[in-house]
Amino acid sequence: MENRVEFLRKQRNLSQEEFAKAIRVSRQTVSAIENGKYNPSLELAFTISDFFGEPIEKIFLHQRGGSK
């Protein structure tokens, strides 16, 4: 699953550490989400959505028909 987390975080001039503290996860978790190595739980996805004020489906992009 692709996502726009890194783009949205950088758009707000936040470091991974600052963003991680704001959503109460580790910097490593933020890095893994941004690199597509970890899909967040639904609860964390909602937290990220609320933080950025964007609908989940505009942050996490599901690729239809692919193996991703």
N, CA, C and O atoms as a DFTB+ gen file, in Angstrom:
272 C
 N C O
     1  1       0.840      -1.169       0.000
     2  2       0.000       0.000       0.000
     3  2       0.893       1.242       0.000
     4  3       1.798       1.362       0.825
     5  1       0.640       2.136      -0.901
     6  2       1.377       3.396      -0.930
     7  2       0.719       4.388       0.021
     8  3      -0.451       4.247       0.377
     9  1       1.496       5.398       0.429
    10  2       0.917       6.419       1.290
    11  2       1.600       7.761       1.061
    12  3       2.665       7.844       0.450
    13  1       0.963       8.799       1.565
    14  2       1.444      10.172       1.417
    15  2       1.944      10.745       2.745
    16  3       2.031      11.962       2.905
    17  1       2.269       9.874       3.690
    18  2       2.646      10.332       5.028
    19  2       3.897      11.211       4.979
    20  3       3.918      12.292       5.566
    21  1       4.926      10.756       4.290
    22  2       6.170      11.537       4.232
    23  2       5.916      12.912       3.595
    24  3       6.383      13.929       4.106
    25  1       5.184      12.939       2.493
    26  2       4.865      14.195       1.823
    27  2       4.135      15.153       2.771
    28  3       4.502      16.322       2.887
    29  1       3.104      14.648       3.443
    30  2       2.318      15.490       4.340
    31  2       3.147      15.961       5.535
    32  3       3.013      17.103       5.977
    33  1       3.996      15.087       6.053
    34  2       4.857      15.456       7.193
    35  2       5.835      16.558       6.779
    36  3       5.997      17.550       7.490
    37  1       6.483      16.379       5.631
    38  2       7.462      17.364       5.170
    39  2       6.793      18.682       4.805
    40  3       7.374      19.750       4.996
    41  1       5.579      18.610       4.284
    42  2       4.824      19.810       3.944
    43  2       4.610      20.679       5.181
    44  3       4.504      21.901       5.074
    45  1       4.547      20.059       6.334
    46  2       4.355      20.776       7.597
    47  2       5.667      21.022       8.336
    48  3       5.671      21.447       9.492
    49  1       6.785      20.748       7.652
    50  2       8.126      20.978       8.217
    51  2       8.340      20.265       9.550
    52  3       8.904      20.828      10.488
    53  1       7.879      19.018       9.615
    54  2       8.063      18.211      10.825
    55  2       9.126      17.154      10.582
    56  3       9.191      16.561       9.505
    57  1       9.952      16.923      11.581
    58  2      10.880      15.798      11.511
    59  2      10.099      14.519      11.814
    60  3       8.978      14.566      12.320
    61  1      10.705      13.392      11.499
    62  2      10.060      12.119      11.852
    63  2       9.871      12.043      13.360
    64  3       8.845      11.553      13.831
    65  1      10.834      12.513      14.107
    66  2      10.763      12.476      15.576
    67  2       9.606      13.333      16.094
    68  3       8.859      12.901      16.972
    69  1       9.458      14.527      15.562
    70  2       8.362      15.408      15.994
    71  2       7.003      14.798      15.663
    72  3       6.087      14.816      16.485
    73  1       6.884      14.265      14.465
    74  2       5.623      13.654      14.059
    75  2       5.329      12.422      14.915
    76  3       4.193      12.214      15.342
    77  1       6.352      11.612      15.161
    78  2       6.181      10.408      15.983
    79  2       5.674      10.764      17.379
    80  3       4.771      10.110      17.901
    81  1       6.255      11.796      17.979
    82  2       5.802      12.221      19.311
    83  2       4.356      12.679      19.269
    84  3       3.583      12.387      20.182
    85  1       3.983      13.394      18.216
    86  2       2.624      13.923      18.099
    87  2       1.583      12.815      17.990
    88  3       0.465      12.960      18.484
    89  1       1.949      11.701      17.338
    90  2       0.981      10.613      17.176
    91  2       1.277       9.434      18.102
    92  3       0.650       8.379      17.999
    93  1       2.243       9.626      19.014
    94  2       2.562       8.654      20.072
    95  2       3.031       7.294      19.552
    96  3       2.554       6.242      19.979
    97  1       3.986       7.352      18.612
    98  2       4.654       6.135      18.142
    99  2       6.150       6.430      18.101
   100  3       6.566       7.561      18.351
   101  1       6.952       5.431      17.790
   102  2       8.393       5.644      17.687
   103  2       8.751       6.241      16.327
   104  3       7.993       6.132      15.362
   105  1       9.915       6.869      16.275
   106  2      10.403       7.391      15.004
   107  2      10.583       6.257      14.005
   108  3      10.359       6.440      12.809
   109  1      10.986       5.088      14.490
   110  2      11.165       3.925      13.622
   111  2       9.847       3.509      12.974
   112  3       9.828       3.094      11.816
   113  1       8.745       3.621      13.717
   114  2       7.432       3.298      13.157
   115  2       7.083       4.261      12.037
   116  3       6.597       3.844      10.985
   117  1       7.328       5.544      12.255
   118  2       7.068       6.539      11.209
   119  2       7.903       6.223       9.975
   120  3       7.394       6.253       8.855
   121  1       9.167       5.923      10.174
   122  2      10.046       5.590       9.053
   123  2       9.527       4.376       8.281
   124  3       9.493       4.389       7.051
   125  1       9.127       3.337       8.997
   126  2       8.622       2.122       8.359
   127  2       7.336       2.385       7.582
   128  3       7.145       1.838       6.496
   129  1       6.455       3.217       8.128
   130  2       5.216       3.573       7.415
   131  2       5.563       4.326       6.145
   132  3       5.046       4.012       5.073
   133  1       6.439       5.320       6.259
   134  2       6.800       6.133       5.096
   135  2       7.467       5.309       4.003
   136  3       7.292       5.592       2.817
   137  1       8.224       4.299       4.390
   138  2       8.924       3.460       3.420
   139  2       8.089       2.284       2.919
   140  3       8.569       1.465       2.135
   141  1       6.844       2.205       3.372
   142  2       5.963       1.135       2.925
   143  2       6.301      -0.228       3.490
   144  3       5.874      -1.249       2.951
   145  1       7.072      -0.255       4.581
   146  2       7.456      -1.532       5.195
   147  2       6.508      -1.936       6.317
   148  3       6.604      -3.036       6.860
   149  1       5.592      -1.032       6.657
   150  2       4.653      -1.305       7.742
   151  2       3.339      -0.617       7.426
   152  3       3.310       0.584       7.159
   153  1       2.258      -1.372       7.455
   154  2       0.924      -0.807       7.316
   155  2       0.364      -0.590       8.711
   156  3       0.268      -1.534       9.494
   157  1      -0.009       0.647       9.029
   158  2      -0.483       0.924      10.385
   159  2      -1.822       0.254      10.670
   160  3      -2.586      -0.066       9.759
   161  1      -2.082       0.056      11.937
   162  2      -3.393      -0.443      12.357
   163  2      -4.447       0.577      11.951
   164  3      -4.127       1.725      11.643
   165  1      -5.688       0.155      11.952
   166  2      -6.771       1.069      11.620
   167  2      -6.807       2.235      12.606
   168  3      -7.030       3.380      12.213
   169  1      -6.591       1.943      13.870
   170  2      -6.578       2.995      14.887
   171  2      -5.483       4.020      14.608
   172  3      -5.725       5.223      14.702
   173  1      -4.282       3.556      14.267
   174  2      -3.181       4.478      13.964
   175  2      -3.458       5.234      12.666
   176  3      -3.129       6.415      12.561
   177  1      -4.045       4.582      11.696
   178  2      -4.400       5.258      10.438
   179  2      -5.368       6.406      10.717
   180  3      -5.230       7.485      10.141
   181  1      -6.338       6.181      11.590
   182  2      -7.272       7.252      11.959
   183  2      -6.549       8.380      12.699
   184  3      -6.856       9.553      12.488
   185  1      -5.604       8.037      13.552
   186  2      -4.826       9.047      14.273
   187  2      -4.050       9.917      13.284
   188  3      -4.030      11.142      13.410
   189  1      -3.416       9.282      12.304
   190  2      -2.662      10.013      11.281
   191  2      -3.611      10.879      10.458
   192  3      -3.306      12.033      10.157
   193  1      -4.746      10.323      10.103
   194  2      -5.767      11.061       9.341
   195  2      -6.224      12.301      10.106
   196  3      -6.307      13.390       9.538
   197  1      -6.516      12.135      11.385
   198  2      -6.944      13.261      12.218
   199  2      -5.838      14.311      12.330
   200  3      -6.110      15.510      12.266
   201  1      -4.599      13.864      12.495
   202  2      -3.476      14.785      12.633
   203  2      -3.352      15.686      11.407
   204  3      -3.174      16.897      11.535
   205  1      -3.448      15.092      10.222
   206  2      -3.285      15.858       8.990
   207  2      -4.588      16.499       8.501
   208  3      -4.562      17.325       7.589
   209  1      -5.718      16.130       9.092
   210  2      -6.991      16.682       8.662
   211  2      -7.372      16.239       7.256
   212  3      -8.010      16.977       6.505
   213  1      -6.970      15.027       6.921
   214  2      -7.241      14.448       5.599
   215  2      -7.957      13.115       5.784
   216  3      -7.701      12.409       6.759
   217  1      -8.856      12.759       4.856
   218  2      -9.481      11.432       4.930
   219  2      -8.429      10.330       4.751
   220  3      -7.450      10.507       4.027
   221  1      -8.642       9.211       5.408
   222  2      -7.707       8.088       5.316
   223  2      -7.394       7.732       3.870
   224  3      -6.240       7.486       3.518
   225  1      -8.442       7.705       3.025
   226  2      -8.232       7.273       1.643
   227  2      -7.412       8.263       0.814
   228  3      -6.997       7.936      -0.298
   229  1      -7.175       9.468       1.338
   230  2      -6.302      10.422       0.651
   231  2      -4.868      10.344       1.168
   232  3      -3.966      10.974       0.616
   233  1      -4.669       9.573       2.224
   234  2      -3.328       9.384       2.788
   235  2      -2.788       8.008       2.417
   236  3      -1.641       7.870       1.992
   237  1      -3.625       7.000       2.584
   238  2      -3.233       5.612       2.289
   239  2      -3.916       5.187       1.000
   240  3      -5.143       5.116       0.928
   241  1      -3.111       4.905      -0.015
   242  2      -3.622       4.664      -1.354
   243  2      -3.574       3.177      -1.695
   244  3      -2.499       2.599      -1.856
   245  1      -4.727       2.581      -1.800
   246  2      -4.819       1.158      -2.120
   247  2      -4.657       0.968      -3.616
   248  3      -5.327       1.629      -4.410
   249  1      -3.769       0.067      -4.000
   250  2      -3.538      -0.238      -5.414
   251  2      -4.391      -1.429      -5.814
   252  3      -4.143      -2.547      -5.361
   253  1      -5.372      -1.212      -6.639
   254  2      -6.253      -2.293      -7.072
   255  2      -5.571      -3.169      -8.108
   256  3      -4.844      -2.687      -8.977
   257  1      -5.823      -4.472      -7.997
   258  2      -5.340      -5.404      -8.997
   259  2      -3.869      -5.764      -8.881
   260  3      -3.392      -6.627      -9.617
   261  1      -3.144      -5.133      -7.987
   262  2      -1.729      -5.435      -7.827
   263  2      -1.481      -6.279      -6.604
   264  3      -2.402      -6.579      -5.844
   265  1      -0.250      -6.656      -6.417
   266  2       0.092      -7.480      -5.258
   267  2       0.466      -6.631      -4.060
   268  3       0.689      -7.178      -2.980
   269  1       0.543      -5.305      -4.207
   270  2       0.898      -4.415      -3.095
   271  2      -0.244      -4.201      -2.152
   272  3      -0.103      -3.477      -1.167
